[in-house]
């Protein structure tokens, strides 16, 4: 092995060890219970996961920042599918680290008064492992675009983490329908 090959192998190993892990909660894990403040149709709203699960499955989707292009388009897509989620017995709740005043406006303009959005605390972001990290591993202060479908028993039945918003609604709706069927 040449010195150059040895150096390249060591560099590749160092990069793989220091790269941030994509480690959302796995399917089958128990979803951490939480309560959060947010907004629904522009009004203050309190959300408690354990109470929502009594009514049916919960689609918990994390998005990075209200009023950014991808997050607004994702909110529009969830709003358009609200009737289908309700028909399947599911509650949809969007989560970001935005403050409640921002979420009040976002819940009306982007969510079109169809579903609630709530503020994710640092503890909640950590519990659901959705901290969006920079290439150096430090936190951006935002959440990854990650969707969870949580069954009534509190178990995660589907996880989709992708910064491209386009498949989140389709995949979560399919998972919710599968639970109903």
Helices and strands as residue ranges (DSSP letters): H 3-18, E 35-40, E 43-48, H 49-55, E 58-62, H 69-80, H 82-87, E 91-96, H 100-109, E 116-119, H 122-127, E 131-133, E 139-143, E 146-150, E 156-161, G 165-167, H 168-180
